[in-house]
Structure formats: structure tokens, C-alpha cells
Amino acid sequence: MPRIVLLHLFILLLRPLLPAQDQVREAVISIQAEQIRVQDLLEQISLQSGFNFSYNARLLDGERKLDFSVDERPLRVVLDLLGQKLDVSYTIIDRQIIFKTRDLSRITKEKDEPLYTLSGYLTDAQTGESLPAATVSIAGTSNGVVTNGFGYYALNLPPGKYVLVFSYIGYEEVMHTFELNGHQKLDVQLDLGTIELPDIIVALPALQAIEDREPGEMILNGEVLQNLPEFGGESGLIKGLQTLPGIKTHSDGSAFFYTRGGERDQNVIIIDDAPIFNPAHLFGFYSMVIPEFSKEIKIYKSDIPASLGDRLSSIVSIRTRDGNLNKLQFSGALNPLVNRLSLEFP
């Protein structure tokens, strides 16, 4: 027997630490009573479940007597059975069981029922500033008001026990239980609410390797030139230059080109540091720069290195290949007018 008493005591001490919804599921009620007052019945249910009751005295007569018998039944089953006997419905909000009429209009339609005014101000708990457009509502119903520009509210209600909910954007919600039996004033202060957000990590994607180039420098290679044939299918340098921004060729079959609106004589082509004055053969139809022999072609349109010369518009610097130093290799091309053959060996 002492063990049972200690176990019940432990459960009663632990119950306030449990969430309300968990207690609703875990609470078990046992009552055997005949002609018990409604007020006494609610007190027994409250004692066994740990929940408090809130209701309008005009809605529910606490002196009414009834027979009620349940044996180890869940709290919700007990409340459903009690609601049928009393012809009321209920809502559970934060350890409060609120009874409300099935016909909400029944309270307000009674002409002889007195109405009392509950009024007050909603302010910031830290600064005392008024909170306009805050919400004051009756828990479990859709009735409520909004504070005016000065944080003032007023509710006209019949006498009874109520649970008021005070809320404002960015502030913690406050619930206040009271019994209204006359005109009352209730000022409420709200504290700023804090919402803990999960950590947000902002990370930049891995930067791609950027080649270190001089400003105004552009690079071509022989493979690009081979895909840009000139007259008769022969690949050449001038055709490749016109694909770059800021460079425009004179016309088809011409070796002249213009850079950023400059004159044609303001450009120079250098092969292995040697300037070339005529970069074409056969009246400009064929370029003297053979793609297979070109390792790298750099075009400078600004910030031209002093070692390359002093042309105003651009300088085209070409580096030739060293050849294959490991094995024998040859390549060539057939053209209606020009044939070429290259041979590389250690």
C-alpha cells in the first residue's frame, strides 16, 4: 500500500512537467457518483487530470445534479460523455478545458441578460508604449476585439468565467483567466517574443582557377584557326582574328584588319619576336601563318608590353611550335591551289 501511495505522488509531481496534449492522452478518470453537483464533478475531474475548467456561469449551472459513472476512462472520453449530458462542447487550450454552448447565439440572444464591460490597455512591458491593432479574444470562440491607436480595448460580455488571449505580432501571447461579475478594467503588458531560427550557412562555390593574363590580352591557338577556313578551304590567321571582339577585317581576300576603329597600319604581326610586314600570300587569299606551326597566338588590344613594339591599335604575337622531340610525326593538307606537308622528328 505505501508503494501505491508513493507511485501516485510521483505521478502527480511529474504531471505539470508534461505537455498538455500528452497529459490529455495519459489522464485516466474514475468516478462513481449519484446526484453529484456539476461543480463538484468538475473539481474531481480537475483533481485527477490536472486540468482546470473555464465556463460561463450562464451557460452551465454548477448547482445542477446528475448521475455520473466512469471507470478508468481516458479524459477525452469522459469530456465527451459529460458534454452530452450537459449539452455543451469543449476546447482544450494550454491546460484549460473551456466549455462552450453548442448554440453560440444562445448567450447573446437573451434580452434580459446583463452585459458587463471589460476594458484596458495593452502596452510594451519594456518601454510602456501602447500596442495598437493588438488582438484580444475569448479562448475557444471567435469573439474578440482589436485595440485602437492608443492600445485601448473594450469587451461587452455576460457574467461568467472567461479565458482571454492577448496577442500582438512580435510579442509573446498572454492568457488570462478571470471571472466577470461586473464592469472591470484589465491592463496587460506583453513581452517581446524571441524565435530561434536554425543556423544559416552562406558559402560561396569553389572559385575556378583564373589564368593570370594581362589586361587587353586574348589568346588563340592553332586548333581554333583550323576550324575557320579562308579562301578555298585554307585556314588562316585573319579569319580567326575577326571572331574576336573589337577586330574587323577589311574584306574577304584581304590581309588587312582594323582594331577598335584604328587604321590598318596601326597593327603589327610578330612571329617569334620578328615583325611581319606582309602576313599573306597570293594577293591576300592565303595567310602565311600556318596553324600547325603555331603554338600560341596572343593578341594585345591595350596595355601592350613595351618589348613588343609601339603600335597604336594592336599587336599579334605568334610563337611557333618546337616540334615533336620524341617521335616521327608528319601532317599535311591538300587544297586546289596550295598543298603543304610538315615533318617532325627528334
C-alpha positions in Angstrom: 0.0 0.0 0.0 2.8 2.6 0.7 4.3 1.8 -2.7 1.0 2.7 -4.4 0.8 6.0 -2.5 4.3 6.9 -3.4 3.7 6.0 -7.1 0.6 8.2 -7.2 2.5 11.0 -5.5 5.3 10.7 -8.1 2.8 10.9 -11.0 1.2 14.0 -9.5 4.5 15.7 -9.2 5.6 14.8 -12.7 2.3 15.8 -14.4 3.0 19.6 -14.5 6.2 18.9 -16.5 4.4 17.0 -19.3 3.0 18.8 -22.4 -0.8 19.4 -22.2 -1.6 17.2 -25.2 0.4 14.3 -23.7 -1.5 14.6 -20.4 -4.8 14.5 -22.2 -3.8 11.2 -23.7 -2.4 9.8 -20.4 -5.1 11.1 -18.0 -7.4 8.3 -16.8 -10.6 9.2 -14.8 -12.6 7.0 -12.4 -15.7 8.5 -10.8 -18.8 6.7 -9.3 -21.3 9.3 -8.2 -25.1 9.7 -7.9 -26.8 13.1 -7.9 -23.5 14.9 -7.7 -23.4 18.7 -8.3 -21.8 19.7 -11.6 -19.3 21.9 -9.8 -18.2 19.1 -7.5 -17.9 16.7 -10.5 -15.7 19.2 -12.4 -13.5 19.5 -9.3 -13.0 15.7 -9.2 -12.1 15.6 -12.9 -9.7 18.5 -12.4 -8.0 16.8 -9.4 -7.5 13.5 -11.3 -6.4 15.1 -14.6 -4.5 18.2 -13.6 -6.6 20.4 -16.0 -8.7 23.4 -15.0 -12.2 24.2 -16.2 -13.4 27.5 -17.6 -17.1 28.2 -18.5 -19.8 30.8 -18.5 -21.9 30.7 -15.4 -25.0 31.5 -17.5 -24.2 28.6 -19.8 -23.5 26.0 -17.2 -25.4 25.7 -13.8 -22.9 24.5 -11.3 -25.6 23.5 -8.8 -27.3 21.1 -11.2 -27.2 17.5 -10.0 -26.7 14.4 -12.2 -25.5 10.8 -12.1 -22.1 10.2 -13.5 -20.2 6.9 -13.6 -16.9 6.1 -15.4 -14.2 3.6 -14.6 -10.6 4.2 -15.8 -11.7 6.0 -18.9 -9.5 8.5 -20.9 -10.0 12.1 -20.3 -11.4 12.9 -23.7 -14.0 10.1 -23.4 -15.0 11.5 -20.1 -15.3 15.0 -21.5 -17.4 13.8 -24.5 -19.8 11.9 -22.1 -20.1 15.0 -19.9 -20.6 17.2 -22.9 -23.6 15.1 -24.0 -25.2 15.2 -20.5 -24.7 19.0 -20.2 -25.4 19.8 -23.9 -22.1 21.7 -24.3 -18.9 21.3 -26.3 -15.4 21.9 -25.1 -12.0 23.1 -26.2 -8.6 22.3 -24.6 -6.1 25.2 -24.6 -2.9 25.1 -22.6 -4.2 23.1 -19.6 -7.6 24.8 -19.7 -10.8 22.9 -20.6 -13.2 25.6 -21.9 -16.9 24.7 -22.1 -18.9 26.5 -24.7 -22.5 26.1 -25.9 -23.4 24.2 -28.9 -25.5 27.1 -30.0 -23.3 30.2 -29.5 -26.1 32.5 -30.1 -28.0 31.3 -27.0 -25.9 33.5 -24.7 -26.3 36.8 -26.6 -29.9 36.3 -27.6 -31.2 36.5 -24.1 -32.6 40.1 -23.8 -32.8 40.1 -20.0 -29.2 39.1 -19.6 -26.9 41.9 -18.3 -23.7 42.8 -20.1 -20.6 44.0 -18.3 -17.7 45.9 -19.9 -14.1 44.6 -19.6 -11.6 47.2 -20.8 -8.0 48.1 -20.5 -4.8 49.0 -22.3 -2.1 46.8 -24.0 1.4 48.1 -23.6 5.0 47.0 -24.2 6.4 45.5 -20.9 9.8 47.1 -21.5 9.0 50.6 -22.8 5.4 51.1 -21.8 4.5 52.0 -25.4 0.9 51.3 -26.4 0.3 48.4 -28.8 -2.3 49.4 -31.5 -4.1 46.8 -33.5 -3.4 44.1 -30.9 -5.9 41.2 -30.6 -8.0 40.4 -27.6 -10.1 37.3 -28.0 -12.0 34.8 -25.9 -10.4 31.4 -25.9 -12.4 28.8 -27.6 -14.6 31.2 -29.5 -14.4 33.6 -32.5 -15.3 36.6 -30.3 -12.8 39.3 -29.8 -11.7 42.9 -30.5 -8.7 44.8 -31.8 -7.1 47.6 -29.8 -7.3 51.2 -31.2 -4.5 53.5 -31.9 -3.8 54.1 -28.2 -3.8 50.3 -27.3 -7.3 50.5 -25.7 -9.8 47.7 -25.9 -13.3 47.1 -24.6 -15.4 43.9 -24.5 -19.1 43.6 -23.6 -19.7 40.2 -22.1 -22.3 38.5 -19.9 -21.2 37.5 -16.4 -19.1 34.3 -16.2 -15.7 32.8 -16.2 -13.5 33.5 -19.2 -10.1 32.9 -20.6 -8.8 35.9 -22.6 -6.0 35.7 -25.1 -3.9 38.8 -25.7 -1.6 38.7 -28.7 0.4 41.1 -30.9 2.8 40.5 -33.8 6.4 40.0 -32.5 5.3 39.6 -28.8 4.6 36.6 -26.6 1.0 35.6 -26.3 -0.6 36.0 -22.8 -3.6 34.1 -21.5 -5.5 35.5 -18.5 -8.3 33.6 -16.6 -10.8 35.7 -14.7 -14.4 35.7 -13.6 -16.5 38.6 -14.8 -19.3 39.7 -12.4 -19.2 43.5 -13.1 -17.5 46.2 -15.0 -13.8 45.6 -14.8 -10.5 47.1 -16.0 -7.6 44.9 -17.0 -4.3 46.3 -18.3 -1.9 43.8 -19.9 1.8 44.1 -20.7 3.3 42.0 -23.4 6.9 40.9 -23.7 8.8 40.8 -26.9 8.9 37.3 -28.3 12.1 35.6 -29.5 12.1 33.0 -32.2 15.2 30.8 -32.5 16.0 30.2 -36.1 18.2 27.4 -37.4 21.7 28.4 -38.3 22.1 29.5 -41.9 25.4 29.0 -43.6 26.2 31.1 -46.7 29.1 29.7 -48.6 30.5 30.7 -52.0 31.1 27.9 -54.5 34.7 27.0 -55.1 36.3 29.5 -57.3 37.5 28.2 -60.6 41.2 28.8 -61.4 41.6 32.0 -63.3 44.5 32.4 -65.6 46.8 35.3 -64.9 46.5 37.4 -68.0 47.4 40.9 -68.8 44.5 43.4 -69.4 43.5 43.5 -73.0 45.2 40.2 -73.8 43.5 37.5 -75.8 44.8 34.1 -76.8 44.2 31.8 -79.9 45.7 28.5 -80.8 46.2 26.6 -84.0 43.2 24.3 -83.4 40.9 27.3 -83.4 42.4 28.6 -86.7 41.9 25.2 -88.4 38.1 25.4 -87.8 38.0 28.8 -89.5 38.9 28.3 -93.2 39.6 31.1 -95.6 39.6 31.1 -99.3 39.5 27.7 -100.9 39.1 26.0 -97.5 42.6 27.1 -96.4 42.8 28.0 -92.7 44.5 31.3 -91.7 45.1 33.9 -89.1 43.0 36.8 -90.4 39.8 34.7 -90.4 40.5 33.8 -86.8 41.1 37.4 -85.7 37.7 38.6 -86.9 36.0 36.3 -84.4 37.4 38.4 -81.5 35.6 41.5 -80.2 36.9 44.8 -81.4 38.6 43.4 -84.5 37.1 43.8 -88.0 38.6 42.6 -91.3 38.9 44.8 -94.4 37.1 42.4 -96.8 37.3 38.8 -98.0 40.6 38.0 -99.6 42.4 40.9 -97.7 45.1 40.7 -95.1 44.3 44.0 -93.5 42.3 44.3 -90.3 41.2 47.1 -88.0 41.2 47.2 -84.2 38.8 49.3 -82.3 38.3 51.8 -85.1 42.0 52.4 -85.7 43.8 52.4 -89.1 45.1 49.2 -90.7 48.7 50.4 -90.4 48.3 50.7 -86.6 48.6 46.9 -86.2 51.6 44.6 -86.4 52.1 40.8 -86.5 55.2 39.4 -84.8 56.4 35.8 -85.3 59.0 34.8 -82.6 59.7 38.5 -81.9 60.2 39.2 -85.7 57.8 41.7 -87.3 56.0 40.5 -90.4 55.1 43.3 -92.8 53.0 41.2 -95.3 51.1 38.5 -93.5 49.5 37.0 -96.6 50.3 35.4 -100.0 48.6 35.4 -103.3 47.1 38.9 -103.0 45.9 38.2 -99.5 44.0 35.0 -100.2 46.3 32.8 -98.1 47.8 33.6 -94.7 51.5 33.0 -94.1 50.7 31.8 -90.6 50.3 28.0 -90.8 48.1 26.7 -87.9 50.1 23.5 -87.5 53.2 25.5 -86.8 51.6 27.9 -84.3 51.8 27.1 -80.6 50.3 30.2 -79.2 48.8 33.4 -80.6 48.4 36.4 -78.3 46.5 39.5 -79.3 47.1 42.7 -77.4 44.5 45.4 -77.8 45.5 47.5 -74.8 48.3 47.6 -72.3 50.8 46.4 -74.9 54.1 45.3 -73.4 56.9 47.7 -74.4 59.1 44.8 -75.5 56.7 44.1 -78.4 56.7 47.5 -80.1 54.7 50.7 -80.2 51.7 50.2 -82.5 48.6 52.2 -81.5 45.9 49.6 -82.1 47.1 46.1 -81.6 50.0 43.7 -81.7 49.6 40.0 -82.7 52.4 37.9 -81.2 52.8 34.4 -82.6 55.0 31.6 -81.0 55.9 28.7 -83.3 56.0 25.1 -82.1 59.3 23.4 -81.2 58.3 20.2 -83.0 58.0 16.7 -81.7 61.3 15.8 -80.0 60.3 12.2 -79.1 59.0 10.5 -82.3 58.5 10.9 -86.0 55.3 12.8 -87.0 54.0 14.4 -90.2 50.9 16.2 -91.3 49.6 17.9 -94.4 46.8 19.3 -96.3 45.5 19.2 -99.9 44.0 22.3 -101.5 43.0 23.1 -105.0 45.7 25.8 -105.1 48.1 25.1 -102.2 49.4 21.9 -100.8 51.5 21.6 -97.7 53.4 18.9 -95.8 55.1 19.1 -92.4 57.5 16.6 -91.0 58.7 16.4 -87.4 61.4 14.1 -85.9 63.8 14.1 -83.0 
